[in-house]
Amino acid sequence: MSTDMTEAEVKLQDEKLRAEVAKLIAEVSKLTAETSKVTAETFQAMTEARHVDEKLSAETSKAKAEASHVDEMLSAQLAKVVAETAKLNSENRWYLLVVGSGATLAIVAIVKLFL
């Protein structure tokens, strides 16, 4: 056998190589398309995540403002209750004195009436 290839064998080898190159080019094209698709999906997901983050930030700010308003309202109501409690405690101190004085006067009046 000779080591030299015939012209037909060279053409056959050339066709095989061209077919292999075409197959590889098709595979690269397919992978490039898939990469573009994944890149687009990633960009869309990042955009959606950014919108969700912005929405959550806005809702968080709104909730903080509402919580602050509720806190202020509760503080005002607590101050009002403390003031009313102080007033009632002050009135209770005098209540026993007034009732005791009235009872004493009633007893003195009854005693004076019958004596």
DRENKE-710184 format. One record per residue: residue in three letters; x, y, z of N, C-alpha, C, O in turn. Coordinates in steps of 0.05 Angstrom, whole numbers, plus 32768, in hexadecimal, padded with zeros to 4 digits. Atoms other than C-alpha are relative to their C-alpha. Example, Ala and Ser with C-alpha at 12.3 -4.5 7.8 and 13.67 -1.06 7.14 Angstrom:
2
ALA80127FE8800080F67FA6809C80128018800080278018800DSER7FF07FE87FFF81117FEB808F7FF18016800E7FFB802C8012
END
This chain:
115
MET80117FE8800080008000800080118019800080278019800BSER7FF17FE78001801780457FF27FF7801380167FE08012801ETHR80077FED7FEB8019807C80267FF380187FF47FE780288003ASP800D7FE9800C800180AF7FF57FE27FFA7FFC7FDA7FE47FF5MET801D800380037FB780BB7FF37FF880067FE3800580177FD6THR80097FFA801C7F9380BA7FB17FEE801880017FE680228017GLU80107FE880027F6C80F57F997FE47FFC800A7FD9800E8017ALA801B80077FF67F2A80D37FA980007FFF801E7FED8008802BGLU7FFF80027FE37F4080C57FF08004801C800C7FF980228021VAL7FFD7FE57FF77F56810D7FF87FE6800F80007FDF801D8013LYS801A7FF380027F1381267FE07FED7FF680157FDE80058022LEU8011800C7FEB7EEF80F5800E8008800B801B7FF68012802BGLN7FF67FF57FE77F1A810C80497FF8801E80027FF080268018ASP80077FE480017F0D815580357FE2800480067FDB80158015GLU801C7FFE7FFC7EC2814A80337FF87FF9801D7FE780068028LYS800580077FE47EC3812880778007801780127FF8801E8025LEU7FF87FE97FF07EE9816280947FED80187FFE7FE680258011ARG80137FEA80047EBA819580757FE57FFA800E7FD9800C8019ALA801980087FF37E7E816E808F80038004801F7FF1800E802CGLU7FFB7FFC7FE37E9D816E80D58001801D80077FF68025801CVAL7FFF7FE37FFB7EAC81B980D17FE4800B7FFF7FDD801C8010ALA801B7FF680027E6481C680BA7FF07FF880197FE080088023LYS800E80097FE87E4A819C80F48008801180187FF780188028LEU7FF67FEF7FEA7E7681C381257FF5801C7FFE7FEE80288013ILE800B7FE580037E5F820581087FE3800180087FDA80148015ALA801D80027FF87E1681EF81107FFE7FFF801E7FEC800B802AGLU800180037FE37E2481DB81588007801B800E7FFA80228021VAL7FF97FE67FF57E46821E81677FE980137FFC7FE48023800ESER80177FEF80057E0B824281477FEA7FFA80147FDD800D801FLYS801580087FED7DDB821A81728007800A801C7FF68014802ALEU7FF87FF77FE67E03822981B17FFF801E80037FF880288018THR80027FE380007E078273819F7FE3800980047FDE801B8013ALA801D7FF97FFD7DBB827581987FF67FFB801C7FE8800B8027GLU800780077FE47DB2825281DB800B801480137FFE801C8027THR7FF37FED7FEF7DE3828281FB7FF1801B7FFF7FED80288014SER80107FE780037DBC82BE81DF7FE67FFE800F7FDD8011801CLYS801A80047FF27D7B82A181F980048001801E7FF4800E802CVAL7FFB80007FE37D988295823F8007801C80097FFE8025801ETHR7FF87FE57FF97DB682DB823F7FE7801280017FE480228013ALA80197FF080007D7282F9822C7FEF7FF980187FE3800B8025GLU801080097FE97D4E82D08262800C800B801A7FFE8014802CTHR7FF37FF67FE97D8282E582957FFB801E80037FF680288019PHE80057FE47FFF7D7A832E82837FE3800680087FDE80188018GLN801C7FFC7FF97D2E832882877FFC7FFA801E7FEE8009802CALA800280077FE47D34830682CB800B801580128000801C8027MET7FF37FEB7FF17D63833C82E47FEE801980017FEC80268015THR80127FE980027D33837282CC7FE87FFC80127FE0800F8020GLU801780067FEF7CF8835182EE80088001801E7FFA800C802EALA7FF67FFF7FE47D228349832E8004801D80097FFE80238020ARG7FFD7FE37FF97D338393832C7FE5800D80057FE3801D8018HIS801A7FF47FFC7CEA83A583257FF47FF6801A7FE880068029VAL800A800B7FE67CD78377835F800E800E801780028015802BASP7FF17FF27FEB7D0F839683897FF6801C80047FF38025801BGLU800A7FE57FFE7CF683DC83797FE58001800D7FDF8012801ELYS801B80027FF47CAF83C8838A80027FFA801E7FF48007802ELEU7FFD80067FE37CC583A983CC800B8017800F8003801C8026SER7FF47FE97FF37CEE83E683DD7FEA801580057FE88021801BALA80167FEC7FFD7CB1841383D17FED7FF780157FE480078025GLU8013800B7FEC7C8483E583FA800C8002801C7FFE8007802FTHR7FF37FFE7FE67CB783E384328000801C800A7FFB80218022SER80017FE47FF87CBC842E84337FE4800880097FE18017801DLYS801C7FF97FF97C70843484357FFA7FF3801B7FED8000802CALA8006800D7FE77C6C8401846D800E800D801880038010802DLYS7FF27FF27FEB7CA1842684957FF2801A80077FF08022801EALA800F7FE77FFB7C7B8467848C7FE77FFB80107FE0800A8023GLU801980077FF17C3A844684A380077FF8801D7FF88000802FALA7FF880087FE57C5E842784DE800780188011800080198029SER7FF87FE87FF17C7B846A84F27FE7801080087FE5801A801EHIS80197FF27FFA7C35848A84ED7FF17FF280177FE77FFF8029VAL800E800F7FEB7C1784528518800F8004801A80028007802FASP7FF07FFC7FE87C50845A854A7FFA801C800C7FF6801E8024GLU80067FE57FF67C4284A5854F7FE48001800C7FDF800D8021MET801C80007FF67BF7849885587FFF7FF1801B7FF27FFA802ELEU7FFF800F7FE77C058464858E800D8010801780048010802DSER7FF37FF07FEC7C34849385B27FED8016800A7FEC801C8022ALA80137FEB7FF87BFF84CA85B17FEA7FF580117FE280018025GLN8016800C7FF07BC9849B85CB800B7FF8801B7FFD7FFA802FLEU7FF480087FE67BF8848186018003801980127FFE8017802AALA7FFD7FE77FF07C0784C986177FE48008800B7FE280128022LYS801B7FF97FF87BBC84D6861A7FF67FEE80177FEB7FF8802AVAL800880137FEB7BAF8497864480108006801A800480058030VAL7FF07FF97FE97BE884AA86737FF58019800E7FF3801A8026ALA800B7FE77FF57BCB84F0867C7FE57FFA800E7FE080058024GLU801A80067FF47B8584D4868980047FF0801A7FF57FF4802DTHR7FFA80107FE87BA284A186BB8009801280178000800F802EALA7FF67FED7FEB7BC684D986E17FE88010800B7FE780158023LYS80177FF07FF77B85850286E37FEE7FEF80127FE57FF88027LEU801180117FEF7B5D84C686FD800D7FFA801B7FFF7FFA802FASN7FF280047FE77B9284B787317FFE801880137FFA8015802BSER80037FE77FF07B8F84FF87487FE48002800C7FE0800A8023GLU801C7FFE7FF77B4384FD874C7FFA7FEB80157FEB7FF18028ASN800580157FEC7B4484BB8772800A8007801C7FFE80008030ARG7FF57FF77FE67B6F84DA87A97FEB8011800E7FE7800E8027TRP80137FEE7FF47B3A851087B57FE57FF280057FD67FFB8017TYR801A800D7FFE7AFF84E187AD7FFC7FF4801C7FE77FF88028LEU8003800B7FE57B0C84BC87EE7FFC801680157FED80138028LEU80037FEA7FED7B1484FE88137FE4800C7FFF7FD880128014VAL801A7FF580037AD3851987F77FEA7FEE800B7FD87FF68019VAL801380147FF67AAC84D9880580027FFE801F7FED7FFE802DGLY7FFC80027FE37ACA84D4884B7FF48019800E7FE780178023SER800A7FE87FF47AB9851D88597FE180017FFF7FD480088013GLY801D800180037A728514883F7FF37FED80147FDF7FF38020ALA800B80147FEC7A6784D6886A8002800B801C7FF08007802CTHR7FFC7FF47FE57A8384FA88A77FEB801580057FDF8016801ALEU80157FEC7FFC7A548535889C7FE57FF480037FD47FFE8012ALA801A800D7FFE7A19850688927FFC7FF5801C7FE77FF68028ILE8002800B7FE57A2984E388D37FFC801680147FEB80138027VAL80037FEA7FEE7A31852588F77FE4800B7FFF7FD880128013ALA801B7FF5800479EF853E88DA7FEB7FED800D7FD97FF7801BILE801380137FF579CA84FE88EF80028001801F7FEE8001802DVAL7FFC7FFF7FE479E8850189347FF4801A800C7FE780198021LYS800A7FE67FF679D7854B893C7FE180007FFF7FD4800D8010LEU801D800180047990853D89237FF37FF180177FDE7FF98021PHE800B80117FEB79848508895880098008801C7FFF7FFD802FLEU7FF77FF97FE679A9852989917FF7801C80087FFD8025801E
END
